[in-house]
Amino acid sequence: MSAASWTSLQKAAGPVSRETFDRLVAFEQVFQKWNRRINLAAQSTQDDVWRRHILDSVQLARIKPDAKRWVDLGSGGGFPGLVLAFLLAGRDGASIDLIESNRKKASFLQAVVGQFNLPARVIARRIDDAYPLVSTPQIVTARALASLSTLLDLSAPWLATGARGLFHKGRDYRAEVAESTQRWSFDLIEHASITDAQGVILELSDLRRV
């Protein structure tokens, strides 16, 4: 990978070691091989995995650099969950749970966790079956999984008890926020996306039913 890729990672994630950069480059190659077999992400993004998926994922680490207990919902191809696991590696007590009910995708996640010895646990279950297994996360993430209203339903057991949500959203996020306020009350911070001029990361906390 080029020096530009190294610079782009630092810009998106904050300070990152050269070793972590090299491991993410290796992961990108592994992802592309698996993606050709089991369709982990849209084939239209196959030639721009670094920017479209990896950089888009690592920006969460800049928002909450001190968080150690994470859970990623519908981890799929590993974005953002697996990428965050690379950034958490080597941090004492840091880990992320990857919840993915699709068996093929869960197998991919487990293979990468094993290959790179990542501080991650793959939970191959539906999200609502995983609540007893993930008790006290600090951060809940999800990317390209569901509408915000549905995400709040799925993550309520954690967000209503102290966790914060970091959810990638696109240009229509305001409509999703408005819809969600019909059923939920929450504190909201909008973070501009580093990789998508029309995208945001929504940071939600103190979730309460209306």
C-alpha positions as CSV (number, residue, x, y, z in Angstrom):
1,M,0.0,0.0,0.0
2,S,1.1,3.5,-0.7
3,A,2.2,6.3,1.7
4,A,-1.1,7.9,0.9
5,S,-2.9,4.9,2.4
6,W,-0.9,5.2,5.6
7,T,-1.6,8.9,5.8
8,S,-5.3,8.4,5.2
9,L,-5.5,5.8,8.0
10,Q,-3.8,8.3,10.5
11,K,-6.3,11.0,9.4
12,A,-9.3,8.8,9.9
13,A,-8.4,6.9,13.0
14,G,-5.9,9.1,14.8
15,P,-2.5,7.7,15.9
16,V,-2.1,4.1,14.6
17,S,1.1,2.0,14.7
18,R,2.8,0.9,11.5
19,E,2.2,-2.7,12.6
20,T,-1.6,-2.1,12.8
21,F,-1.5,-0.5,9.3
22,D,0.3,-3.5,7.9
23,R,-2.2,-5.9,9.5
24,L,-5.1,-3.9,8.1
25,V,-3.5,-4.1,4.6
26,A,-3.2,-7.8,5.0
27,F,-6.8,-8.0,6.2
28,E,-8.0,-6.1,3.1
29,Q,-6.5,-8.9,0.9
30,V,-8.1,-11.6,3.0
31,F,-11.5,-9.8,2.8
32,Q,-11.3,-9.5,-1.0
33,K,-10.6,-13.2,-1.4
34,W,-13.6,-14.1,0.8
35,N,-15.8,-11.5,-0.8
36,R,-15.4,-13.1,-4.2
37,R,-16.7,-16.4,-2.8
38,I,-19.5,-15.4,-0.4
39,N,-20.4,-11.8,-1.2
40,L,-19.6,-10.1,2.0
41,A,-20.1,-6.6,0.5
42,A,-21.3,-5.1,-2.7
43,Q,-19.0,-6.1,-5.6
44,S,-19.1,-2.4,-6.8
45,T,-16.9,-1.6,-3.8
46,Q,-14.4,-4.4,-4.4
47,D,-11.8,-2.0,-5.9
48,D,-12.1,0.6,-3.1
49,V,-12.3,-1.5,0.0
50,W,-9.7,0.7,1.8
51,R,-11.7,3.9,1.6
52,R,-15.3,2.7,1.4
53,H,-15.0,0.2,4.2
54,I,-11.8,0.2,6.2
55,L,-11.4,4.0,6.6
56,D,-15.2,4.4,7.1
57,S,-14.9,1.9,10.0
58,V,-11.8,3.2,11.7
59,Q,-13.2,6.7,12.2
60,L,-15.2,5.4,15.1
61,A,-12.0,4.9,17.0
62,R,-11.3,8.7,16.8
63,I,-14.7,9.5,18.3
64,K,-14.3,7.2,21.3
65,P,-10.6,6.4,21.6
66,D,-10.8,5.4,25.3
67,A,-13.6,2.9,25.0
68,K,-12.6,-0.7,25.6
69,R,-15.9,-2.8,25.5
70,W,-17.6,-2.8,22.2
71,V,-20.3,-4.7,20.5
72,D,-21.0,-4.7,16.7
73,L,-24.5,-5.6,15.5
74,G,-24.8,-7.5,12.2
75,S,-21.1,-7.6,11.7
76,G,-21.3,-9.2,8.2
77,G,-18.1,-8.5,6.3
78,G,-16.5,-7.1,9.4
79,F,-17.3,-3.4,9.0
80,P,-16.9,-1.8,11.4
81,G,-16.4,-4.6,14.0
82,L,-13.4,-6.5,12.7
83,V,-11.6,-3.3,11.7
84,L,-12.1,-2.0,15.2
85,A,-10.7,-5.2,16.6
86,F,-7.4,-4.5,14.8
87,L,-7.3,-1.1,16.5
88,L,-8.2,-2.6,19.9
89,A,-5.4,-5.3,19.7
90,G,-2.7,-4.7,22.3
91,R,-4.9,-2.6,24.5
92,D,-5.2,-4.1,28.0
93,G,-8.8,-5.3,28.6
94,A,-10.1,-4.2,25.2
95,S,-12.4,-6.4,23.2
96,I,-15.4,-6.4,20.8
97,D,-18.2,-8.8,20.3
98,L,-19.3,-9.4,16.7
99,I,-22.9,-10.5,16.4
100,E,-23.8,-12.1,13.1
101,S,-26.5,-14.7,12.5
102,N,-25.5,-15.6,8.9
103,R,-23.4,-18.8,9.3
104,K,-21.1,-18.1,6.3
105,K,-20.4,-14.6,7.4
106,A,-19.8,-15.7,10.9
107,S,-17.3,-18.3,9.6
108,F,-15.5,-15.5,7.8
109,L,-15.4,-13.4,10.9
110,Q,-14.1,-16.3,13.0
111,A,-11.4,-17.1,10.4
112,V,-10.1,-13.5,10.5
113,V,-10.2,-13.4,14.3
114,G,-8.2,-16.6,14.5
115,Q,-5.7,-15.7,11.7
116,F,-4.8,-12.3,13.2
117,N,-5.4,-13.2,16.9
118,L,-7.8,-10.4,17.4
119,P,-9.5,-9.4,20.7
120,A,-12.9,-10.3,19.4
121,R,-15.6,-12.9,20.0
122,V,-18.0,-14.0,17.2
123,I,-21.5,-14.6,18.4
124,A,-23.3,-16.5,15.7
125,R,-26.9,-15.7,16.8
126,R,-29.7,-13.3,16.2
127,I,-29.2,-10.0,18.0
128,D,-32.1,-10.5,20.3
129,D,-30.7,-13.9,21.3
130,A,-27.3,-12.4,22.2
131,Y,-28.4,-10.0,25.0
132,P,-27.5,-12.4,27.8
133,L,-24.1,-12.9,26.3
134,V,-23.1,-9.2,26.0
135,S,-23.8,-7.7,29.4
136,T,-22.0,-4.3,29.7
137,P,-20.7,-2.8,26.5
138,Q,-19.6,0.8,26.5
139,I,-20.2,1.2,22.7
140,V,-22.7,-0.3,20.4
141,T,-22.0,-0.1,16.6
142,A,-23.9,-1.0,13.4
143,R,-23.3,-0.1,9.8
144,A,-25.7,-0.7,6.9
145,L,-27.9,-2.9,9.0
146,A,-31.3,-1.2,9.5
147,S,-33.1,2.0,9.9
148,L,-32.3,4.1,13.0
149,S,-35.7,3.2,14.6
150,T,-35.0,-0.5,14.2
151,L,-31.4,-0.1,15.5
152,L,-32.7,1.5,18.6
153,D,-35.2,-1.3,19.1
154,L,-32.3,-3.8,18.7
155,S,-29.8,-2.0,20.9
156,A,-32.2,-0.7,23.6
157,P,-31.1,-3.3,26.3
158,W,-27.7,-1.7,26.1
159,L,-28.4,1.9,25.3
160,A,-31.0,2.2,28.0
161,T,-28.5,1.1,30.6
162,G,-25.5,3.3,30.0
163,A,-24.0,2.3,26.6
164,R,-23.6,4.7,23.7
165,G,-24.5,4.0,20.1
166,L,-22.3,4.9,17.1
167,F,-24.3,4.3,14.0
168,H,-23.2,5.1,10.4
169,K,-25.9,6.8,8.4
170,G,-26.3,8.4,5.0
171,R,-27.9,11.5,3.5
172,D,-31.4,10.7,4.8
173,Y,-30.4,10.4,8.4
174,R,-32.5,13.4,9.5
175,A,-35.7,11.6,8.4
176,E,-34.6,8.5,10.4
177,V,-33.9,10.6,13.5
178,A,-37.3,12.3,13.2
179,E,-39.1,8.9,12.9
180,S,-37.2,7.5,15.9
181,T,-38.3,10.4,18.1
182,Q,-41.9,9.2,17.8
183,R,-41.0,6.3,20.0
184,W,-37.7,7.1,21.7
185,S,-36.1,10.0,23.5
186,F,-32.3,10.2,23.4
187,D,-29.3,12.5,23.5
188,L,-27.7,12.9,20.0
189,I,-24.4,14.1,18.7
190,E,-23.8,14.2,14.9
191,H,-20.3,13.6,13.7
192,A,-19.5,14.3,10.1
193,S,-18.2,11.3,8.2
194,I,-14.6,11.5,7.1
195,T,-15.2,9.3,4.0
196,D,-18.7,10.4,2.9
197,A,-19.5,14.1,2.4
198,Q,-23.2,13.3,2.9
199,G,-22.8,10.8,5.7
200,V,-22.7,11.0,9.5
201,I,-21.9,9.0,12.5
202,L,-24.8,9.4,15.0
203,E,-23.8,9.1,18.6
204,L,-26.7,8.3,20.8
205,S,-27.0,7.9,24.6
206,D,-29.5,8.0,27.5
207,L,-32.1,6.1,25.5
208,R,-35.6,6.3,26.9
209,R,-39.0,5.3,25.6
210,V,-41.4,8.1,24.9
